[in-house]
């Protein structure tokens, strides 16, 4: 059974991860990342990756789940940023 503190972490992971979904859909639908900063997303994905590694070492399900999915979503945005830079 998940303890109360891990449950708070799971709720936080769900909220912060789902906050990225509209941005990913918008970028994918428009096939445009205009106005998004590659530097910001590279710094962000580095930080989230480190949180993921930390969560793995702590064996925290909420940190692993939330940060793993966020790395995936941020990677999609970075892909579109790079794709749009290369096409210009």
DSSP file (Angstrom, degrees, kcal/mol; ACC not computed):
  #  RESIDUE AA STRUCTURE BP1 BP2  ACC     N-H-->O    O-->H-N    N-H-->O    O-->H-N    TCO  KAPPA ALPHA  PHI   PSI    X-CA   Y-CA   Z-CA
    1    1 A X              0   0    0      0, 0.0     2,-0.3     0, 0.0     0, 0.0   0.000 360.0 360.0 360.0 142.9    0.0    0.0    0.0
    2    2 A X        -     0   0    0      1,-0.1     2,-0.0     2,-0.0     5,-0.0  -0.611 360.0-127.6 -79.6 132.6    1.2    3.5   -0.8
    3    3 A X     >  -     0   0    0     -2,-0.3     4,-2.0     1,-0.1     5,-0.1  -0.286  26.4-102.8 -75.9 169.1    1.8    5.7    2.2
    4    4 A X  H  > S+     0   0    0      1,-0.2     4,-1.8     2,-0.2     5,-0.1   0.848 120.0  51.7 -63.4 -36.7    0.3    9.1    2.6
    5    5 A X  H  > S+     0   0    0      1,-0.2     4,-2.0     2,-0.2    -1,-0.2   0.913 110.5  48.1 -68.4 -41.4    3.4   11.0    1.7
    6    6 A X  H  > S+     0   0    0      1,-0.2     4,-2.4     2,-0.2    -1,-0.2   0.846 107.9  56.8 -66.7 -32.0    3.9    9.0   -1.5
    7    7 A X  H  X S+     0   0    0     -4,-2.0     4,-2.3     2,-0.2    -1,-0.2   0.891 105.7  49.8 -64.4 -40.2    0.3    9.6   -2.3
    8    8 A X  H  X S+     0   0    0     -4,-1.8     4,-2.5     2,-0.2    -2,-0.2   0.919 111.5  49.6 -62.0 -43.7    0.9   13.4   -2.1
    9    9 A X  H  X S+     0   0    0     -4,-2.0     4,-2.5     1,-0.2    -2,-0.2   0.880 109.3  51.7 -62.0 -38.9    3.9   12.9   -4.4
   10   10 A X  H  X S+     0   0    0     -4,-2.4     4,-2.4     2,-0.2    -2,-0.2   0.911 110.0  48.2 -65.5 -42.8    1.7   10.9   -6.8
   11   11 A X  H  X S+     0   0    0     -4,-2.3     4,-2.4     2,-0.2    -2,-0.2   0.918 112.7  48.8 -62.6 -43.4   -0.9   13.6   -6.9
   12   12 A X  H  X S+     0   0    0     -4,-2.5     4,-2.7     1,-0.2     5,-0.3   0.908 111.0  50.7 -61.7 -42.0    1.8   16.2   -7.6
   13   13 A X  H  X S+     0   0    0     -4,-2.5     4,-2.1     1,-0.2     5,-0.3   0.908 110.4  49.2 -63.0 -42.7    3.3   14.0  -10.3
   14   14 A X  H  X S+     0   0    0     -4,-2.4     4,-2.4     2,-0.2    -2,-0.2   0.932 114.7  44.4 -62.5 -46.3   -0.1   13.7  -12.0
   15   15 A X  H  X S+     0   0    0     -4,-2.4     4,-1.2     1,-0.2    -2,-0.2   0.935 116.7  43.2 -67.1 -47.1   -0.8   17.4  -11.9
   16   16 A X  H  < S+     0   0    0     -4,-2.7     4,-0.4     1,-0.2    -1,-0.2   0.844 116.9  47.9 -71.1 -31.4    2.7   18.6  -13.1
   17   17 A X  H >X S+     0   0    0     -4,-2.1     3,-1.5    -5,-0.3     4,-0.6   0.922 110.1  49.9 -74.0 -44.3    2.9   15.9  -15.8
   18   18 A X  H >X S+     0   0    0     -4,-2.4     4,-0.6    -5,-0.3     3,-0.6   0.740  96.7  71.8 -68.2 -20.1   -0.5   16.5  -17.2
   19   19 A X  H 3< S+     0   0    0     -4,-1.2     4,-0.4     1,-0.2    -1,-0.3   0.779  97.0  52.2 -63.0 -24.8    0.2   20.3  -17.4
   20   20 A X  H <> S+     0   0    0     -3,-1.5     4,-2.2    -4,-0.4     3,-0.3   0.719  88.9  80.0 -82.5 -22.8    2.6   19.4  -20.2
   21   21 A X  H <X S+     0   0    0     -3,-0.6     4,-2.6    -4,-0.6     5,-0.2   0.889  89.2  51.1 -59.6 -45.5    0.1   17.5  -22.3
   22   22 A X  H  X S+     0   0    0     -4,-0.6     4,-2.3     1,-0.2    -1,-0.2   0.892 110.9  50.4 -59.5 -37.2   -1.8   20.5  -23.9
   23   23 A X  H  > S+     0   0    0     -4,-0.4     4,-2.5    -3,-0.3    -1,-0.2   0.919 110.7  48.7 -65.6 -42.8    1.6   22.0  -25.0
   24   24 A X  H  X S+     0   0    0     -4,-2.2     4,-2.7     1,-0.2     5,-0.2   0.935 112.6  47.6 -62.7 -46.5    2.7   18.8  -26.6
   25   25 A X  H  X S+     0   0    0     -4,-2.6     4,-2.9     1,-0.2     5,-0.3   0.900 111.8  50.8 -61.5 -40.5   -0.6   18.4  -28.4
   26   26 A X  H  X S+     0   0    0     -4,-2.3     4,-2.5    -5,-0.2     6,-0.3   0.928 112.6  45.4 -63.1 -45.4   -0.5   22.0  -29.6
   27   27 A X  H  X>S+     0   0    0     -4,-2.5     4,-1.4     1,-0.2     5,-1.0   0.916 116.4  46.0 -64.4 -43.3    3.1   21.6  -30.9
   28   28 A X  H  <5S+     0   0    0     -4,-2.7    -2,-0.2    -5,-0.2    -1,-0.2   0.913 114.7  46.5 -67.8 -42.0    2.2   18.3  -32.6
   29   29 A X  H  <5S+     0   0    0     -4,-2.9    -2,-0.2    -5,-0.2    -1,-0.2   0.931 121.6  35.9 -66.3 -46.0   -1.0   19.6  -34.2
   30   30 A X  H  <5S-     0   0    0     -4,-2.5    -1,-0.2    -5,-0.3    -2,-0.2   0.662  95.5-141.6 -79.9 -16.0    0.5   22.8  -35.4
   31   31 A X  T  <5 +     0   0    0     -4,-1.4     2,-0.4    -5,-0.2    -3,-0.2   0.870  68.1 110.4  50.0  38.8    3.8   21.1  -36.3
   32   32 A X      < -     0   0    0     -5,-1.0    -1,-0.2    -6,-0.3    -2,-0.2  -1.000  49.2-176.1-142.8 139.4    5.3   24.4  -35.0
   33   33 A X    >   +     0   0    0     -2,-0.4     3,-2.4    47,-0.3    -6,-0.1   0.031  31.8 157.7-119.3  23.8    7.3   25.2  -31.9
   34   34 A X  T 3   +     0   0    0      1,-0.3     3,-0.1    -7,-0.1    -2,-0.1  -0.230  67.2  19.9 -53.8 131.8    7.4   28.9  -32.7
   35   35 A X  T 3  S+     0   0    0      1,-0.3     2,-0.4     0, 0.0    -1,-0.3   0.347  95.3 119.1  90.0  -6.0    8.1   30.9  -29.5
   36   36 A X    <   -     0   0    0     -3,-2.4     2,-0.6    41,-0.1    -1,-0.3  -0.770  61.2-130.1 -96.3 140.2    9.5   28.0  -27.5
   37   37 A X     >  -     0   0    0     -2,-0.4     4,-2.0     1,-0.2     5,-0.2  -0.773   9.5-160.6 -93.8 120.7   13.1   28.2  -26.3
   38   38 A X  H  > S+     0   0    0     -2,-0.6     4,-2.6     2,-0.2     5,-0.2   0.910  95.2  54.2 -61.4 -43.2   15.3   25.2  -27.0
   39   39 A X  H  > S+     0   0    0      1,-0.2     4,-2.4     2,-0.2     5,-0.2   0.921 107.8  49.6 -58.6 -45.4   17.7   26.3  -24.2
   40   40 A X  H  > S+     0   0    0      1,-0.2     4,-2.7     2,-0.2    -1,-0.2   0.933 113.0  45.8 -60.0 -46.9   14.8   26.4  -21.7
   41   41 A X  H  X S+     0   0    0     -4,-2.0     4,-2.8     2,-0.2    -1,-0.2   0.846 111.3  52.3 -69.2 -32.9   13.7   22.9  -22.7
   42   42 A X  H  X S+     0   0    0     -4,-2.6     4,-1.7     2,-0.2    -1,-0.2   0.917 113.1  44.0 -67.8 -42.3   17.2   21.5  -22.6
   43   43 A X  H  X S+     0   0    0     -4,-2.4     4,-2.3    -5,-0.2    -2,-0.2   0.928 115.3  50.1 -64.4 -44.4   17.8   22.8  -19.1
   44   44 A X  H  X S+     0   0    0     -4,-2.7     4,-2.7    -5,-0.2     5,-0.2   0.931 110.6  47.4 -59.8 -48.6   14.3   21.6  -18.1
   45   45 A X  H  X S+     0   0    0     -4,-2.8     4,-2.2     1,-0.2    -1,-0.2   0.827 110.1  53.9 -68.1 -30.2   14.8   18.1  -19.4
   46   46 A X  H  X S+     0   0    0     -4,-1.7     4,-2.0    -5,-0.2    -1,-0.2   0.941 111.4  45.2 -64.9 -46.8   18.2   17.8  -17.7
   47   47 A X  H  X S+     0   0    0     -4,-2.3     4,-2.1     2,-0.2    -2,-0.2   0.916 114.0  48.2 -62.4 -44.5   16.6   18.8  -14.4
   48   48 A X  H  X S+     0   0    0     -4,-2.7     4,-2.3     1,-0.2    -1,-0.2   0.880 109.6  53.6 -65.6 -37.6   13.7   16.4  -14.8
   49   49 A X  H  X S+     0   0    0     -4,-2.2     4,-2.4     2,-0.2    -1,-0.2   0.900 108.5  49.5 -62.7 -40.1   16.1   13.6  -15.9
   50   50 A X  H  X S+     0   0    0     -4,-2.0     4,-2.6     2,-0.2    -2,-0.2   0.889 109.7  51.0 -65.9 -38.6   18.1   14.2  -12.7
   51   51 A X  H  X S+     0   0    0     -4,-2.1     4,-2.7     2,-0.2    -2,-0.2   0.878 109.2  52.4 -63.3 -37.1   14.8   14.0  -10.6
   52   52 A X  H  X S+     0   0    0     -4,-2.3     4,-2.2     2,-0.2    -2,-0.2   0.938 110.2  46.5 -63.0 -47.4   14.1   10.8  -12.4
   53   53 A X  H  X S+     0   0    0     -4,-2.4     4,-2.4     2,-0.2    -2,-0.2   0.920 112.7  50.7 -60.8 -44.0   17.4    9.3  -11.4
   54   54 A X  H  X S+     0   0    0     -4,-2.6     4,-2.4     1,-0.2    -2,-0.2   0.921 109.5  50.8 -58.4 -45.7   16.9   10.6   -7.9
   55   55 A X  H  X>S+     0   0    0     -4,-2.7     5,-2.5     1,-0.2     4,-0.7   0.864 108.2  52.5 -61.8 -37.0   13.5    8.9   -7.8
   56   56 A X  H ><5S+     0   0    0     -4,-2.2     3,-0.6     3,-0.2    -1,-0.2   0.938 111.0  46.4 -64.0 -46.7   15.0    5.6   -9.0
   57   57 A X  H 3<5S+     0   0    0     -4,-2.4    -2,-0.2     1,-0.2    -1,-0.2   0.871 116.6  44.5 -63.6 -36.4   17.6    5.7   -6.2
   58   58 A X  H 3<5S-     0   0    0     -4,-2.4    -1,-0.2    -5,-0.2    -2,-0.2   0.561 106.8-130.8 -81.9  -8.4   14.9    6.6   -3.7
   59   59 A X  T <<5 +     0   0    0     -4,-0.7     2,-0.8    -3,-0.6    -3,-0.2   0.912  47.8 163.2  55.4  45.8   12.6    4.0   -5.2
   60   60 A X     >< -     0   0    0     -5,-2.5     4,-2.5     1,-0.2     5,-0.2  -0.854  29.4-162.1 -99.5 108.6    9.8    6.5   -5.3
   61   61 A X  H  > S+     0   0    0     -2,-0.8     4,-2.9     1,-0.2     5,-0.3   0.894  90.2  52.1 -56.0 -43.9    7.0    5.4   -7.6
   62   62 A X  H  > S+     0   0    0      1,-0.2     4,-2.4     2,-0.2     5,-0.3   0.897 111.7  45.4 -64.5 -39.9    5.6    8.9   -7.9
   63   63 A X  H  > S+     0   0    0      2,-0.2     4,-2.0     1,-0.2     5,-0.4   0.892 115.0  47.7 -70.3 -39.0    8.9   10.5   -8.8
   64   64 A X  H  X S+     0   0    0     -4,-2.5     4,-2.0    -9,-0.2     5,-0.2   0.946 116.8  42.5 -66.2 -48.0    9.7    7.7  -11.3
   65   65 A X  H  X S+     0   0    0     -4,-2.9     4,-2.2    -5,-0.2     5,-0.3   0.962 118.7  42.7 -64.3 -53.6    6.3    7.9  -13.0
   66   66 A X  H  X S+     0   0    0     -4,-2.4     4,-2.1    -5,-0.3    -3,-0.2   0.931 120.4  40.1 -61.8 -48.5    5.9   11.7  -13.1
   67   67 A X  H  X S+     0   0    0     -4,-2.0     4,-2.3    -5,-0.3    -1,-0.2   0.844 112.8  55.5 -74.3 -32.6    9.5   12.5  -14.2
   68   68 A X  H  X S+     0   0    0     -4,-2.0     4,-1.7    -5,-0.4    -2,-0.2   0.941 112.6  42.1 -62.5 -46.8    9.6    9.6  -16.6
   69   69 A X  H  X S+     0   0    0     -4,-2.2     4,-2.6    -5,-0.2    -2,-0.2   0.892 113.3  53.3 -67.1 -39.4    6.5   10.7  -18.4
   70   70 A X  H  X S+     0   0    0     -4,-2.1     4,-2.9    -5,-0.3     5,-0.3   0.883 105.8  53.4 -64.9 -37.9    7.6   14.4  -18.3
   71   71 A X  H  X S+     0   0    0     -4,-2.3     4,-2.1     2,-0.2    -1,-0.2   0.922 110.6  48.4 -59.9 -43.3   11.0   13.5  -19.9
   72   72 A X  H  X S+     0   0    0     -4,-1.7     4,-1.7     2,-0.2    -2,-0.2   0.941 113.6  45.3 -62.2 -48.0    9.0   11.8  -22.7
   73   73 A X  H  X S+     0   0    0     -4,-2.6     4,-1.7     1,-0.2    -2,-0.2   0.912 114.1  48.1 -63.9 -43.5    6.7   14.8  -23.2
   74   74 A X  H  X S+     0   0    0     -4,-2.9     4,-2.6     1,-0.2    -1,-0.2   0.851 107.6  57.1 -65.9 -33.6    9.6   17.3  -23.1
   75   75 A X  H  X S+     0   0    0     -4,-2.1     4,-2.5    -5,-0.3    -1,-0.2   0.879 103.9  52.8 -64.1 -37.6   11.5   15.2  -25.6
   76   76 A X  H  X S+     0   0    0     -4,-1.7     4,-2.0     2,-0.2    -1,-0.2   0.924 110.4  47.3 -63.1 -43.7    8.7   15.4  -28.0
   77   77 A X  H  X S+     0   0    0     -4,-1.7     4,-2.4     2,-0.2    -2,-0.2   0.918 111.5  50.3 -64.5 -43.0    8.7   19.2  -27.7
   78   78 A X  H  X S+     0   0    0     -4,-2.6     4,-2.7     1,-0.2     5,-0.3   0.904 107.4  55.3 -61.2 -41.1   12.5   19.3  -28.1
   79   79 A X  H  X S+     0   0    0     -4,-2.5     4,-2.7     1,-0.2    -1,-0.2   0.934 110.3  44.7 -56.3 -47.5   12.1   17.1  -31.2
   80   80 A X  H  X S+     0   0    0     -4,-2.0     4,-2.5     2,-0.2   -47,-0.3   0.865 111.2  53.4 -68.6 -35.5    9.7   19.6  -32.8
   81   81 A X  H  X S+     0   0    0     -4,-2.4     4,-2.0     2,-0.2    -2,-0.2   0.950 114.1  42.2 -61.3 -47.9   11.9   22.6  -31.8
   82   82 A X  H  X S+     0   0    0     -4,-2.7     4,-2.3     2,-0.2    -2,-0.2   0.889 113.0  53.1 -67.0 -39.3   14.9   21.0  -33.5
   83   83 A X  H  X S+     0   0    0     -4,-2.7     4,-1.5    -5,-0.3    -1,-0.2   0.918 111.4  46.2 -61.6 -43.5   12.8   19.9  -36.5
   84   84 A X  H  X S+     0   0    0     -4,-2.5     4,-0.7     1,-0.2    -1,-0.2   0.848 111.0  52.2 -70.3 -33.9   11.5   23.5  -37.0
   85   85 A X  H  < S+     0   0    0     -4,-2.0     3,-0.5     1,-0.2    -1,-0.2   0.897 110.7  48.4 -66.5 -38.8   15.0   24.9  -36.6
   86   86 A X  H  < S+     0   0    0     -4,-2.3    -2,-0.2     1,-0.2    -1,-0.2   0.792 108.7  53.1 -71.2 -28.8   16.4   22.6  -39.3
   87   87 A X  H  <        0   0    0     -4,-1.5    -1,-0.2     1,-0.2    -2,-0.2   0.643 360.0 360.0 -82.9 -13.0   13.6   23.3  -41.7
   88   88 A X     <        0   0    0     -4,-0.7    -1,-0.2    -3,-0.5    -2,-0.2   0.460 360.0 360.0 -88.3 360.0   14.2   27.1  -41.5
